[in-house]
Amino acid sequence: AAGDGFEPLDRARVAAWELAGGKGVVWATFYKAWYAHISYGANKHVFLGSSHTREEAIARYFLAEDRIVVGRHPRTGVFVPPAERPQSVGRLANSRLIGARVETVSDAALGERATVLAAKVYDGMLKIDEVVGVSLVKKTGKWLAEMRYNSKRQRLGSQTSDLAEAI
């Protein structure tokens, strides 16, 4: 994939993407090619192209994710002014909120950013729905972090009263 204008795939990032369900890359049997697409805004999918290899399709998807994080259109790479950016970007929300790919940020920095995000939620400056995988359990009044793996929900630790810890 490196010869096609894409950077070599980071194995840790691919593993994290697969654990999250591997969305955005599908095999199109009729065309005998891998298709890449990404959610961009509410109910809008952007087609990123077709590829002969799965690795190239994943690289297209990762490039689109990276573009969205820095405020660019996922397919064209053209800068999108903040006022014109979609409000909801699906599972990219956490990368967008953190300002970088999660795997590139140290644990200490993630902890600091989680504390800032929690403060923004409490102050009403950020909706908890924008933080993927974190929700409030109404019955207990505590926060829960979870993810999907093999189409099943997996809890990430126990419920906590500390929102920053759940993030």
Phi, psi and chi 1 to 4 in degrees:
 res  aa     phi    psi   chi1   chi2   chi3   chi4
   1 ALA       -  -23.3      -      -      -      -
   2 ALA   -64.3  -34.2      -      -      -      -
   3 GLY   -72.9  -13.4      -      -      -      -
   4 ASP   -95.6   15.3  -60.4  -36.2      -      -
   5 GLY    91.8    3.6      -      -      -      -
   6 PHE  -108.8  147.3  -61.6  104.0      -      -
   7 GLU   -72.0  154.0  -66.1 -179.2   22.6      -
   8 PRO   -58.9  143.7  -20.3   29.3      -      -
   9 LEU   -71.3  136.4  -68.0  176.5      -      -
  10 ASP   -81.2  116.9  175.2   10.0      -      -
  11 ARG   -58.3  -38.0  -71.3 -177.7 -175.8 -167.8
  12 ALA   -65.0  -40.3      -      -      -      -
  13 ARG   -67.3  -40.9 -173.1  173.2 -177.6 -171.5
  14 VAL   -62.5  -43.7  172.6      -      -      -
  15 ALA   -61.6  -43.1      -      -      -      -
  16 ALA   -64.7  -40.7      -      -      -      -
  17 TRP   -63.0  -43.0  170.6   78.2      -      -
  18 GLU   -65.8  -39.5  -72.6  174.3  -22.6      -
  19 LEU   -62.8  -32.4  -79.2  174.0      -      -
  20 ALA   -81.0    2.6      -      -      -      -
  21 GLY   111.9   -7.8      -      -      -      -
  22 GLY    60.3   36.4      -      -      -      -
  23 LYS   -71.7  151.9  -65.6 -179.2 -179.3  175.3
  24 GLY    98.4   -7.7      -      -      -      -
  25 VAL  -132.0  121.6  174.4      -      -      -
  26 VAL  -135.9  153.3  -65.2      -      -      -
  27 TRP   -89.7  123.6  173.8 -107.9      -      -
  28 ALA   -97.3   98.5      -      -      -      -
  29 THR   -58.2  -44.1  -54.1      -      -      -
  30 PHE   -60.1  -40.4 -178.0   78.5      -      -
  31 TYR   -92.5   -8.8  -64.7  103.7      -      -
  32 LYS    53.3   51.9  -63.7 -178.2 -178.4  171.7
  33 ALA  -151.2  158.4      -      -      -      -
  34 TRP   -89.0  131.6  -70.1   94.1      -      -
  35 TYR  -108.2  139.4  -83.9   24.3      -      -
  36 ALA  -118.2  135.3      -      -      -      -
  37 HIS  -148.1  160.3   61.0   88.6      -      -
  38 ILE  -143.6  146.8 -165.8  164.1      -      -
  39 SER   -75.7  133.7  -64.1      -      -      -
  40 TYR  -141.3   95.7 -173.6   61.5      -      -
  41 GLY    89.7  178.9      -      -      -      -
  42 ALA   -69.2  121.4      -      -      -      -
  43 ASN    56.0   31.8  -58.7  -41.3      -      -
  44 LYS  -125.0  125.3 -176.4  176.3  179.3 -175.1
  45 HIS  -109.4  135.0  -70.6  -83.1      -      -
  46 VAL  -108.2  122.4  174.9      -      -      -
  47 PHE   -74.2  128.1  176.9   68.3      -      -
  48 LEU  -102.1  -10.7  -56.7  171.4      -      -
  49 GLY   126.9  169.8      -      -      -      -
  50 SER  -112.0  155.2   62.2      -      -      -
  51 SER  -142.2  155.2  -52.8      -      -      -
  52 HIS   -81.6  -22.4  -67.5  -69.4      -      -
  53 THR  -121.2  150.0   65.6      -      -      -
  54 ARG   -62.3  -39.3 -178.9  174.1 -177.6 -102.4
  55 GLU   -60.9  -41.1  -69.7   74.6   20.7      -
  56 GLU   -67.1  -38.7 -175.5  178.3  -38.1      -
  57 ALA   -65.2  -40.2      -      -      -      -
  58 ILE   -64.5  -40.9  -66.3  169.2      -      -
  59 ALA   -61.1  -40.1      -      -      -      -
  60 ARG   -60.9  -43.6  -74.7  179.8 -169.8  -83.2
  61 TYR   -63.5  -45.9 -177.4   82.4      -      -
  62 PHE   -63.7  -39.3  -73.1  170.7      -      -
  63 LEU   -60.9  -42.6  176.4   61.7      -      -
  64 ALA   -64.2  -42.1      -      -      -      -
  65 GLU   -57.9  -48.3  -86.3 -170.4  -23.6      -
  66 ASP   -61.6  -39.1  -65.8  -15.9      -      -
  67 ARG   -64.0  -43.2  -74.8  176.0  170.8  169.5
  68 ILE   -62.5  -42.0  -69.6  172.0      -      -
  69 VAL   -57.8  -36.5  167.5      -      -      -
  70 VAL   -97.3   13.6  -63.0      -      -      -
  71 GLY    84.5   28.6      -      -      -      -
  72 ARG  -117.0  159.2  -61.7 -167.5  173.0  -82.1
  73 HIS   -68.3  137.4 -171.1  -86.7      -      -
  74 PRO   -62.1  -32.4   17.3  -26.3      -      -
  75 ARG   -93.7  -45.5 -176.6  175.7   48.2 -140.1
  76 THR   -88.8  -25.1   63.2      -      -      -
  77 GLY    80.0    4.7      -      -      -      -
  78 VAL   -73.8  136.6  173.6      -      -      -
  79 PHE   -59.9  135.0  177.7   76.4      -      -
  80 VAL  -113.1  118.8  179.4      -      -      -
  81 PRO   -55.9  144.5  -22.2   32.0      -      -
  82 PRO   -51.0  -38.8  -27.8   34.8      -      -
  83 ALA   -67.1  -21.8      -      -      -      -
  84 GLU  -100.3   -2.6  -63.2  175.5   20.1      -
  85 ARG   -75.0  144.1  -67.7  179.3 -166.8  159.6
  86 PRO   -62.1  147.9  -14.8   24.1      -      -
  87 GLN   -73.9  -40.7  -67.6  -61.3  -47.7      -
  88 SER  -110.9  128.2  173.2      -      -      -
  89 VAL  -122.0   32.0  -69.9      -      -      -
  90 GLY    57.8 -133.9      -      -      -      -
  91 ARG   -74.8   -2.8   70.3 -180.0 -154.0   87.2
  92 LEU   -80.4   -7.1  -71.6  178.9      -      -
  93 ALA   -52.2  -43.7      -      -      -      -
  94 ASN   -66.9  -40.3  -68.7  -12.7      -      -
  95 SER   -63.4  -40.9  -66.9      -      -      -
  96 ARG   -63.5  -42.2  180.0  179.0   52.5   83.2
  97 LEU   -68.6  -37.1  -66.3  171.7      -      -
  98 ILE   -77.6  -29.3  -69.0  169.1      -      -
  99 GLY    91.1    6.8      -      -      -      -
 100 ALA  -163.5  166.1      -      -      -      -
 101 ARG   -66.2  135.3  -64.9 -176.4  -53.6 -164.5
 102 VAL   -55.7  -40.2  175.3      -      -      -
 103 GLU   -70.3  -10.0   63.5  -87.9    9.5      -
 104 THR   -96.3   -1.0   65.2      -      -      -
 105 VAL  -108.7  137.8 -179.4      -      -      -
 106 SER   -67.8  159.6   70.8      -      -      -
 107 ASP   -59.3  -40.4  -71.0  -15.7      -      -
 108 ALA   -63.6  -43.7      -      -      -      -
 109 ALA   -66.6  -38.4      -      -      -      -
 110 LEU   -61.7  -41.4  -81.1  175.9      -      -
 111 GLY   -61.1  -43.7      -      -      -      -
 112 GLU   -62.9  -44.6  -69.0  172.4   17.1      -
 113 ARG   -67.6  -36.2  -69.1  177.9 -173.8 -178.2
 114 ALA   -62.5  -40.2      -      -      -      -
 115 THR   -62.7  -42.5  -58.4      -      -      -
 116 VAL   -64.1  -43.6  169.7      -      -      -
 117 LEU   -63.0  -41.6  -69.0  175.2      -      -
 118 ALA   -61.5  -42.2      -      -      -      -
 119 ALA   -62.4  -39.8      -      -      -      -
 120 LYS   -65.1  -37.3  -73.6 -177.4  177.7 -177.0
 121 VAL   -64.6  -47.2  169.9      -      -      -
 122 TYR   -63.7  -33.2  -74.2  128.9      -      -
 123 ASP   -83.3   -3.1  -69.0  -17.2      -      -
 124 GLY    79.8   11.1      -      -      -      -
 125 MET   -86.4  -10.4  -64.0  168.9   43.8      -
 126 LEU  -144.9  135.8  178.2   68.4      -      -
 127 LYS   -85.1  138.5  -64.7  177.7 -174.8  175.0
 128 ILE   -62.9  -25.4 -170.0   60.7      -      -
 129 ASP   -62.6  -20.2  -63.1  -16.4      -      -
 130 GLU   -80.8  -10.5  -67.8 -176.4   67.3      -
 131 VAL  -100.0  103.4 -177.5      -      -      -
 132 VAL   -65.7  132.4  176.4      -      -      -
 133 GLY    87.3    1.3      -      -      -      -
 134 VAL  -120.3  131.0  177.3      -      -      -
 135 SER  -146.3  160.1   58.3      -      -      -
 136 LEU   -95.5  127.0 -179.3   64.2      -      -
 137 VAL   -86.9  108.1  179.9      -      -      -
 138 LYS   -60.4  -36.8  -69.2 -177.7 -178.6  179.0
 139 LYS   -61.5  -40.4 -169.9  173.4 -175.2  179.9
 140 THR  -103.9  -16.8   62.1      -      -      -
 141 GLY    72.9   19.6      -      -      -      -
 142 LYS  -114.8  162.8  -66.3 -173.8  175.6 -174.4
 143 TRP   -91.2  147.1  -63.6  100.8      -      -
 144 LEU  -134.6  135.7  174.5   66.5      -      -
 145 ALA  -111.4  133.2      -      -      -      -
 146 GLU  -151.9  163.8   58.1 -172.9   10.2      -
 147 MET  -143.1  168.3   62.6  179.2  -83.2      -
 148 ARG  -101.9  138.2  -73.3 -167.2  151.8  -48.0
 149 TYR  -143.3  125.7  177.9   67.4      -      -
 150 ASN    52.0   43.9  -72.9  -21.0      -      -
 151 SER    64.0   18.8  -59.1      -      -      -
 152 LYS  -124.5  144.7  -65.3 -178.9 -175.5  176.5
 153 ARG   -74.5  135.8  -76.4 -171.2 -166.5  172.3
 154 GLN  -123.8  123.7  -58.5  -68.1  -35.5      -
 155 ARG   -74.8  141.1  -75.1 -171.1  175.7 -174.2
 156 LEU  -107.7   82.4  -55.4  173.8      -      -
 157 GLY    89.7 -168.3      -      -      -      -
 158 SER  -101.4  171.9   57.8      -      -      -
 159 GLN   -64.2  147.4  -65.6 -179.4   20.2      -
 160 THR  -140.9  150.4  177.5      -      -      -
 161 SER   -84.7   -8.8   56.9      -      -      -
 162 ASP   -95.4  108.1 -177.7    9.4      -      -
 163 LEU   -60.0  -41.3  177.1   57.3      -      -
 164 ALA   -59.4  -38.3      -      -      -      -
 165 GLU   -66.7  -38.8 -176.6  179.6  -25.3      -
 166 ALA   -67.2  -38.5      -      -      -      -
 167 ILE   -66.1      -  -67.5  173.6      -      -
